[in-house]
Amino acid sequence: MGLGNRIDREKKTINAMLHIYCHDLHGAGLCDDCQQLLEYAFQRLDVCPFQDKKPACNHCEVHCYSQARRVEIQRVMRYSGPRMLLRHPLLSVCHLLDTLKSVPKLKK
């Protein structure tokens, strides 16, 4: 399984994080709320102005998520992030490498 381009890899990462979060806290599979958050995250990634030059979300100057959704996704990331290394080591390492890349500036 290849990791694909940057947006595809980001989708795989957020999908894995939401599955860890929901499985551990809400039960098996994705509950309706987590499924809606995943769909929202995918929609936002589809329109990311940086696409393959996308930085890690916590380093980005553009806030794609609404304030309420940003709080939700931060909660998921705080919970799942430490657990990703054991469950999805390749995605974790790729995400770590993405955080080390320079942050592009949005063209005005």
N, CA, C and O atoms as a GROMACS GRO file, in nm:
protein
  432
    1MET      N    1   0.085  -0.118   0.000
    1MET     CA    2   0.000   0.000   0.000
    1MET      C    3   0.088   0.124   0.000
    1MET      O    4   0.164   0.146   0.095
    2GLY      N    5   0.080   0.203  -0.106
    2GLY     CA    6   0.155   0.327  -0.110
    2GLY      C    7   0.085   0.434  -0.027
    2GLY      O    8  -0.034   0.425   0.003
    3LEU      N    9   0.161   0.534   0.008
    3LEU     CA   10   0.105   0.641   0.091
    3LEU      C   11   0.043   0.751   0.007
    3LEU      O   12  -0.029   0.835   0.060
    4GLY      N   13   0.069   0.754  -0.123
    4GLY     CA   14   0.006   0.852  -0.210
    4GLY      C   15   0.062   0.991  -0.192
    4GLY      O   16   0.167   1.010  -0.130
    5ASN      N   17  -0.010   1.089  -0.246
    5ASN     CA   18   0.036   1.227  -0.235
    5ASN      C   19   0.007   1.281  -0.095
    5ASN      O   20  -0.048   1.212  -0.010
    6ARG      N   21   0.045   1.404  -0.073
    6ARG     CA   22   0.036   1.465   0.061
    6ARG      C   23  -0.108   1.466   0.114
    6ARG      O   24  -0.130   1.430   0.230
    7ILE      N   25  -0.205   1.505   0.033
    7ILE     CA   26  -0.344   1.512   0.078
    7ILE      C   27  -0.396   1.371   0.106
    7ILE      O   28  -0.466   1.350   0.206
    8ASP      N   29  -0.364   1.276   0.020
    8ASP     CA   30  -0.407   1.137   0.044
    8ASP      C   31  -0.349   1.084   0.176
    8ASP      O   32  -0.418   1.018   0.253
    9ARG      N   33  -0.222   1.115   0.200
    9ARG     CA   34  -0.158   1.070   0.323
    9ARG      C   35  -0.221   1.138   0.445
    9ARG      O   36  -0.239   1.075   0.549
   10GLU      N   37  -0.256   1.264   0.432
   10GLU     CA   38  -0.322   1.335   0.542
   10GLU      C   39  -0.459   1.274   0.570
   10GLU      O   40  -0.499   1.263   0.686
   11LYS      N   41  -0.530   1.235   0.465
   11LYS     CA   42  -0.660   1.170   0.482
   11LYS      C   43  -0.643   1.035   0.553
   11LYS      O   44  -0.722   1.001   0.641
   12LYS      N   45  -0.542   0.959   0.515
   12LYS     CA   46  -0.517   0.831   0.581
   12LYS      C   47  -0.483   0.852   0.728
   12LYS      O   48  -0.524   0.774   0.814
   13THR      N   49  -0.408   0.957   0.757
   13THR     CA   50  -0.368   0.985   0.894
   13THR      C   51  -0.487   1.025   0.980
   13THR      O   52  -0.505   0.972   1.089
   14ILE      N   53  -0.570   1.118   0.932
   14ILE     CA   54  -0.685   1.161   1.011
   14ILE      C   55  -0.787   1.048   1.024
   14ILE      O   56  -0.853   1.036   1.127
   15ASN      N   57  -0.800   0.967   0.921
   15ASN     CA   58  -0.888   0.850   0.928
   15ASN      C   59  -0.840   0.754   1.037
   15ASN      O   60  -0.920   0.707   1.118
   16ALA      N   61  -0.710   0.726   1.039
   16ALA     CA   62  -0.655   0.637   1.141
   16ALA      C   63  -0.673   0.696   1.281
   16ALA      O   64  -0.708   0.624   1.374
   17MET      N   65  -0.649   0.825   1.295
   17MET     CA   66  -0.662   0.891   1.425
   17MET      C   67  -0.807   0.885   1.475
   17MET      O   68  -0.832   0.857   1.592
   18LEU      N   69  -0.900   0.912   1.386
   18LEU     CA   70  -1.041   0.909   1.427
   18LEU      C   71  -1.085   0.768   1.462
   18LEU      O   72  -1.165   0.749   1.554
   19HIS      N   73  -1.036   0.669   1.391
   19HIS     CA   74  -1.071   0.531   1.425
   19HIS      C   75  -1.014   0.491   1.562
   19HIS      O   76  -1.082   0.423   1.639
   20ILE      N   77  -0.893   0.531   1.592
   20ILE     CA   78  -0.836   0.504   1.724
   20ILE      C   79  -0.921   0.571   1.832
   20ILE      O   80  -0.962   0.507   1.929
   21TYR      N   81  -0.947   0.699   1.813
   21TYR     CA   82  -1.022   0.778   1.911
   21TYR      C   83  -1.161   0.719   1.934
   21TYR      O   84  -1.201   0.695   2.048
   22CYS      N   85  -1.234   0.696   1.827
   22CYS     CA   86  -1.371   0.649   1.839
   22CYS      C   87  -1.376   0.507   1.894
   22CYS      O   88  -1.460   0.475   1.978
   23HIS      N   89  -1.288   0.421   1.846
   23HIS     CA   90  -1.286   0.283   1.895
   23HIS      C   91  -1.262   0.280   2.046
   23HIS      O   92  -1.330   0.210   2.120
   24ASP      N   93  -1.163   0.357   2.090
   24ASP     CA   94  -1.126   0.355   2.232
   24ASP      C   95  -1.230   0.422   2.321
   24ASP      O   96  -1.252   0.378   2.434
   25LEU      N   97  -1.294   0.527   2.272
   25LEU     CA   98  -1.383   0.605   2.357
   25LEU      C   99  -1.532   0.584   2.331
   25LEU      O  100  -1.614   0.607   2.420
   26HIS      N  101  -1.567   0.541   2.210
   26HIS     CA  102  -1.709   0.529   2.175
   26HIS      C  103  -1.751   0.386   2.139
   26HIS      O  104  -1.870   0.360   2.125
   27GLY      N  105  -1.658   0.296   2.122
   27GLY     CA  106  -1.691   0.159   2.084
   27GLY      C  107  -1.637   0.127   1.945
   27GLY      O  108  -1.557   0.204   1.892
   28ALA      N  109  -1.678   0.018   1.888
   28ALA     CA  110  -1.626  -0.029   1.759
   28ALA      C  111  -1.671   0.062   1.645
   28ALA      O  112  -1.776   0.125   1.652
   29GLY      N  113  -1.589   0.067   1.541
   29GLY     CA  114  -1.622   0.145   1.422
   29GLY      C  115  -1.623   0.294   1.451
   29GLY      O  116  -1.569   0.339   1.552
   30LEU      N  117  -1.685   0.371   1.362
   30LEU     CA  118  -1.700   0.515   1.382
   30LEU      C  119  -1.844   0.546   1.416
   30LEU      O  120  -1.936   0.503   1.346
   31CYS      N  121  -1.865   0.619   1.524
   31CYS     CA  122  -2.000   0.664   1.558
   31CYS      C  123  -2.040   0.774   1.459
   31CYS      O  124  -1.956   0.821   1.382
   32ASP      N  125  -2.164   0.815   1.461
   32ASP     CA  126  -2.212   0.917   1.368
   32ASP      C  127  -2.135   1.048   1.381
   32ASP      O  128  -2.100   1.109   1.280
   33ASP      N  129  -2.108   1.091   1.504
   33ASP     CA  130  -2.036   1.217   1.524
   33ASP      C  131  -1.895   1.210   1.468
   33ASP      O  132  -1.850   1.304   1.402
   34CYS      N  133  -1.826   1.101   1.492
   34CYS     CA  134  -1.690   1.086   1.441
   34CYS      C  135  -1.689   1.071   1.288
   34CYS      O  136  -1.598   1.122   1.222
   35GLN      N  137  -1.788   1.004   1.233
   35GLN     CA  138  -1.800   0.991   1.088
   35GLN      C  139  -1.822   1.129   1.026
   35GLN      O  140  -1.762   1.160   0.922
   36GLN      N  141  -1.905   1.211   1.087
   36GLN     CA  142  -1.929   1.346   1.037
   36GLN      C  143  -1.802   1.431   1.044
   36GLN      O  144  -1.773   1.508   0.953
   37LEU      N  145  -1.726   1.416   1.153
   37LEU     CA  146  -1.600   1.489   1.165
   37LEU      C  147  -1.501   1.445   1.058
   37LEU      O  148  -1.430   1.528   1.001
   38LEU      N  149  -1.496   1.315   1.031
   38LEU     CA  150  -1.407   1.264   0.927
   38LEU      C  151  -1.446   1.319   0.790
   38LEU      O  152  -1.359   1.363   0.714
   39GLU      N  153  -1.574   1.318   0.759
   39GLU     CA  154  -1.620   1.373   0.631
   39GLU      C  155  -1.587   1.522   0.620
   39GLU      O  156  -1.547   1.570   0.514
   40TYR      N  157  -1.605   1.594   0.730
   40TYR     CA  158  -1.572   1.737   0.732
   40TYR      C  159  -1.422   1.757   0.707
   40TYR      O  160  -1.382   1.844   0.628
   41ALA      N  161  -1.338   1.677   0.774
   41ALA     CA  162  -1.194   1.688   0.755
   41ALA      C  163  -1.155   1.659   0.610
   41ALA      O  164  -1.070   1.728   0.553
   42PHE      N  165  -1.216   1.557   0.550
   42PHE     CA  166  -1.188   1.525   0.411
   42PHE      C  167  -1.229   1.640   0.318
   42PHE      O  168  -1.157   1.672   0.224
   43GLN      N  169  -1.343   1.701   0.344
   43GLN     CA  170  -1.388   1.815   0.263
   43GLN      C  171  -1.289   1.929   0.272
   43GLN      O  172  -1.256   1.992   0.172
   44ARG      N  173  -1.241   1.956   0.392
   44ARG     CA  174  -1.146   2.065   0.411
   44ARG      C  175  -1.013   2.034   0.341
   44ARG      O  176  -0.952   2.123   0.282
   45LEU      N  177  -0.968   1.909   0.348
   45LEU     CA  178  -0.845   1.870   0.280
   45LEU      C  179  -0.858   1.882   0.129
   45LEU      O  180  -0.762   1.919   0.061
   46ASP      N  181  -0.976   1.852   0.077
   46ASP     CA  182  -0.998   1.860  -0.068
   46ASP      C  183  -0.981   2.003  -0.120
   46ASP      O  184  -0.946   2.022  -0.237
   47VAL      N  185  -1.006   2.101  -0.037
   47VAL     CA  186  -0.996   2.241  -0.081
   47VAL      C  187  -0.876   2.313  -0.019
   47VAL      O  188  -0.868   2.436  -0.024
   48CYS      N  189  -0.784   2.238   0.039
   48CYS     CA  190  -0.664   2.298   0.098
   48CYS      C  191  -0.590   2.377  -0.010
   48CYS      O  192  -0.560   2.323  -0.116
   49PRO      N  193  -0.560   2.505   0.017
   49PRO     CA  194  -0.492   2.586  -0.085
   49PRO      C  195  -0.348   2.542  -0.111
   49PRO      O  196  -0.290   2.580  -0.213
   50PHE      N  197  -0.290   2.464  -0.022
   50PHE     CA  198  -0.151   2.422  -0.039
   50PHE      C  199  -0.136   2.288  -0.110
   50PHE      O  200  -0.031   2.262  -0.170
   51GLN      N  201  -0.237   2.203  -0.105
   51GLN     CA  202  -0.237   2.070  -0.166
   51GLN      C  203  -0.109   1.993  -0.131
   51GLN      O  204  -0.085   1.968  -0.013
   52ASP      N  205  -0.025   1.956  -0.228
   52ASP     CA  206   0.092   1.873  -0.198
   52ASP      C  207   0.200   1.944  -0.118
   52ASP      O  208   0.294   1.880  -0.071
   53LYS      N  209   0.188   2.075  -0.101
   53LYS     CA  210   0.283   2.149  -0.018
   53LYS      C  211   0.223   2.177   0.120
   53LYS      O  212   0.276   2.257   0.197
   54LYS      N  213   0.113   2.109   0.150
   54LYS     CA  214   0.042   2.130   0.276
   54LYS      C  215   0.132   2.103   0.395
   54LYS      O  216   0.195   1.997   0.403
   55PRO      N  217   0.140   2.198   0.488
   55PRO     CA  218   0.215   2.173   0.611
   55PRO      C  219   0.130   2.094   0.711
   55PRO      O  220   0.011   2.074   0.688
   56ALA      N  221   0.190   2.052   0.819
   56ALA     CA  222   0.113   1.991   0.928
   56ALA      C  223   0.015   2.098   0.978
   56ALA      O  224   0.049   2.216   0.984
   57CYS      N  225  -0.105   2.055   1.014
   57CYS     CA  226  -0.210   2.151   1.052
   57CYS      C  227  -0.167   2.246   1.163
   57CYS      O  228  -0.199   2.365   1.160
   58ASN      N  229  -0.093   2.195   1.262
   58ASN     CA  230  -0.056   2.282   1.372
   58ASN      C  231   0.051   2.383   1.335
   58ASN      O  232   0.083   2.471   1.416
   59HIS      N  233   0.107   2.374   1.215
   59HIS     CA  234   0.204   2.472   1.168
   59HIS      C  235   0.148   2.562   1.058
   59HIS      O  236   0.216   2.653   1.011
   60CYS      N  237   0.026   2.538   1.017
   60CYS     CA  238  -0.033   2.608   0.903
   60CYS      C  239  -0.083   2.746   0.942
   60CYS      O  240  -0.134   2.766   1.053
   61GLU      N  241  -0.069   2.841   0.850
   61GLU     CA  242  -0.118   2.976   0.875
   61GLU      C  243  -0.266   2.992   0.839
   61GLU      O  244  -0.329   3.090   0.876
   62VAL      N  245  -0.321   2.896   0.767
   62VAL     CA  246  -0.462   2.899   0.728
   62VAL      C  247  -0.539   2.805   0.820
   62VAL      O  248  -0.501   2.689   0.838
   63HIS      N  249  -0.646   2.855   0.879
   63HIS     CA  250  -0.728   2.771   0.965
   63HIS      C  251  -0.849   2.725   0.887
   63HIS      O  252  -0.946   2.800   0.869
   64CYS      N  253  -0.844   2.602   0.839
   64CYS     CA  254  -0.948   2.547   0.753
   64CYS      C  255  -1.074   2.509   0.829
   64CYS      O  256  -1.184   2.512   0.773
   65TYR      N  257  -1.058   2.472   0.955
   65TYR     CA  258  -1.171   2.424   1.034
   65TYR      C  259  -1.243   2.540   1.102
   65TYR      O  260  -1.181   2.640   1.140
   66SER      N  261  -1.374   2.525   1.118
   66SER     CA  262  -1.448   2.620   1.201
   66SER      C  263  -1.396   2.606   1.344
   66SER      O  264  -1.334   2.505   1.378
   67GLN      N  265  -1.420   2.706   1.427
   67GLN     CA  266  -1.369   2.703   1.565
   67GLN      C  267  -1.416   2.577   1.639
   67GLN      O  268  -1.337   2.512   1.707
   68ALA      N  269  -1.545   2.545   1.627
   68ALA     CA  270  -1.598   2.428   1.698
   68ALA      C  271  -1.533   2.299   1.648
   68ALA      O  272  -1.498   2.213   1.728
   69ARG      N  273  -1.518   2.286   1.518
   69ARG     CA  274  -1.457   2.165   1.462
   69ARG      C  275  -1.309   2.158   1.496
   69ARG      O  276  -1.255   2.049   1.516
   70ARG      N  277  -1.243   2.274   1.504
   70ARG     CA  278  -1.101   2.277   1.540
   70ARG      C  279  -1.082   2.219   1.681
   70ARG      O  280  -0.988   2.143   1.704
   71VAL      N  281  -1.169   2.255   1.772
   71VAL     CA  282  -1.162   2.202   1.909
   71VAL      C  283  -1.181   2.051   1.906
   71VAL      O  284  -1.110   1.978   1.976
   72GLU      N  285  -1.276   2.003   1.827
   72GLU     CA  286  -1.301   1.858   1.818
   72GLU      C  287  -1.180   1.784   1.763
   72GLU      O  288  -1.138   1.682   1.817
   73ILE      N  289  -1.123   1.836   1.654
   73ILE     CA  290  -1.012   1.767   1.590
   73ILE      C  291  -0.887   1.772   1.677
   73ILE      O  292  -0.809   1.677   1.678
   74GLN      N  293  -0.869   1.880   1.751
   74GLN     CA  294  -0.756   1.888   1.844
   74GLN      C  295  -0.769   1.782   1.953
   74GLN      O  296  -0.671   1.720   1.992
   75ARG      N  297  -0.891   1.762   2.001
   75ARG     CA  298  -0.915   1.659   2.103
   75ARG      C  299  -0.879   1.521   2.047
   75ARG      O  300  -0.813   1.442   2.115
   76VAL      N  301  -0.921   1.494   1.926
   76VAL     CA  302  -0.890   1.366   1.861
   76VAL      C  303  -0.739   1.350   1.844
   76VAL      O  304  -0.684   1.244   1.874
   77MET      N  305  -0.672   1.454   1.798
   77MET     CA  306  -0.528   1.446   1.773
   77MET      C  307  -0.449   1.431   1.903
   77MET      O  308  -0.351   1.356   1.907
   78ARG      N  309  -0.491   1.500   2.007
   78ARG     CA  310  -0.422   1.486   2.136
   78ARG      C  311  -0.433   1.344   2.190
   78ARG      O  312  -0.338   1.290   2.247
   79TYR      N  313  -0.548   1.285   2.172
   79TYR     CA  314  -0.569   1.148   2.220
   79TYR      C  315  -0.496   1.047   2.131
   79TYR      O  316  -0.423   0.960   2.181
   80SER      N  317  -0.516   1.058   2.002
   80SER     CA  318  -0.466   0.957   1.908
   80SER      C  319  -0.319   0.971   1.874
   80SER      O  320  -0.253   0.871   1.845
   81GLY      N  321  -0.268   1.092   1.878
   81GLY     CA  322  -0.130   1.116   1.837
   81GLY      C  323  -0.030   1.022   1.903
   81GLY      O  324   0.047   0.956   1.834
   82PRO      N  325  -0.030   1.015   2.036
   82PRO     CA  326   0.066   0.926   2.103
   82PRO      C  327   0.042   0.778   2.071
   82PRO      O  328   0.136   0.698   2.078
   83ARG      N  329  -0.078   0.741   2.036
   83ARG     CA  330  -0.111   0.602   2.008
   83ARG      C  331  -0.081   0.563   1.862
   83ARG      O  332  -0.074   0.445   1.829
   84MET      N  333  -0.063   0.663   1.778
   84MET     CA  334  -0.038   0.637   1.636
   84MET      C  335   0.094   0.565   1.613
   84MET      O  336   0.104   0.480   1.524
   85LEU      N  337   0.195   0.597   1.691
   85LEU     CA  338   0.328   0.539   1.667
   85LEU      C  339   0.324   0.387   1.676
   85LEU      O  340   0.391   0.319   1.598
   86LEU      N  341   0.247   0.333   1.770
   86LEU     CA  342   0.238   0.187   1.782
   86LEU      C  343   0.143   0.126   1.680
   86LEU      O  344   0.169   0.016   1.630
   87ARG      N  345   0.035   0.194   1.649
   87ARG     CA  346  -0.068   0.135   1.562
   87ARG      C  347  -0.045   0.164   1.413
   87ARG      O  348  -0.083   0.084   1.328
   88HIS      N  349   0.016   0.278   1.384
   88HIS     CA  350   0.040   0.319   1.245
   88HIS      C  351   0.177   0.387   1.236
   88HIS      O  352   0.185   0.507   1.214
   89PRO      N  353   0.284   0.310   1.254
   89PRO     CA  354   0.418   0.372   1.261
   89PRO      C  355   0.460   0.445   1.134
   89PRO      O  356   0.523   0.550   1.143
   90LEU      N  357   0.427   0.394   1.017
   90LEU     CA  358   0.468   0.460   0.893
   90LEU      C  359   0.398   0.595   0.878
   90LEU      O  360   0.463   0.694   0.844
   91LEU      N  361   0.268   0.599   0.902
   91LEU     CA  362   0.197   0.727   0.897
   91LEU      C  363   0.251   0.824   1.001
   91LEU      O  364   0.261   0.944   0.975
   92SER      N  365   0.287   0.773   1.117
   92SER     CA  366   0.341   0.858   1.224
   92SER      C  367   0.474   0.922   1.183
   92SER      O  368   0.496   1.041   1.204
   93VAL      N  369   0.561   0.842   1.126
   93VAL     CA  370   0.691   0.893   1.084
   93VAL      C  371   0.674   0.994   0.971
   93VAL      O  372   0.740   1.098   0.970
   94CYS      N  373   0.587   0.964   0.876
   94CYS     CA  374   0.562   1.059   0.767
   94CYS      C  375   0.507   1.190   0.820
   94CYS      O  376   0.546   1.298   0.775
   95HIS      N  377   0.416   1.182   0.917
   95HIS     CA  378   0.360   1.303   0.977
   95HIS      C  379   0.469   1.382   1.050
   95HIS      O  380   0.474   1.505   1.041
   96LEU      N  381   0.555   1.313   1.121
   96LEU     CA  382   0.666   1.380   1.189
   96LEU      C  383   0.755   1.451   1.088
   96LEU      O  384   0.794   1.566   1.110
   97LEU      N  385   0.786   1.385   0.978
   97LEU     CA  386   0.868   1.448   0.874
   97LEU      C  387   0.797   1.570   0.815
   97LEU      O  388   0.861   1.670   0.783
   98ASP      N  389   0.664   1.562   0.800
   98ASP     CA  390   0.589   1.676   0.747
   98ASP      C  391   0.598   1.796   0.841
   98ASP      O  392   0.597   1.910   0.795
   99THR      N  393   0.606   1.771   0.971
   99THR     CA  394   0.615   1.883   1.065
   99THR      C  395   0.750   1.953   1.057
   99THR      O  396   0.763   2.068   1.100
  100LEU      N  397   0.850   1.887   1.002
  100LEU     CA  398   0.984   1.945   0.990
  100LEU      C  399   1.001   2.028   0.864
  100LEU      O  400   1.097   2.104   0.853
  101LYS      N  401   0.911   2.014   0.769
  101LYS     CA  402   0.920   2.087   0.643
  101LYS      C  403   0.887   2.234   0.664
  101LYS      O  404   0.815   2.270   0.757
  102SER      N  405   0.940   2.317   0.577
  102SER     CA  406   0.911   2.460   0.587
  102SER      C  407   0.763   2.484   0.555
  102SER      O  408   0.702   2.410   0.478
  103VAL      N  409   0.710   2.586   0.615
  103VAL     CA  410   0.568   2.619   0.598
  103VAL      C  411   0.554   2.716   0.482
  103VAL      O  412   0.612   2.825   0.485
  104PRO      N  413   0.478   2.677   0.379
  104PRO     CA  414   0.462   2.768   0.266
  104PRO      C  415   0.373   2.886   0.304
  104PRO      O  416   0.289   2.877   0.393
  105LYS      N  417   0.393   2.996   0.234
  105LYS     CA  418   0.310   3.115   0.254
  105LYS      C  419   0.200   3.114   0.148
  105LYS      O  420   0.222   3.075   0.033
  106LEU      N  421   0.084   3.156   0.189
  106LEU     CA  422  -0.029   3.163   0.098
  106LEU      C  423  -0.012   3.282   0.005
  106LEU      O  424   0.011   3.394   0.051
  107LYS      N  425  -0.022   3.259  -0.125
  107LYS     CA  426  -0.010   3.369  -0.222
  107LYS      C  427  -0.130   3.458  -0.211
  107LYS      O  428  -0.244   3.412  -0.200
  108LYS      N  429  -0.104   3.587  -0.214
  108LYS     CA  430  -0.214   3.685  -0.201
  108LYS      C  431  -0.262   3.730  -0.335
  108LYS      O  432  -0.354   3.812  -0.343
   0.00000   0.00000   0.00000
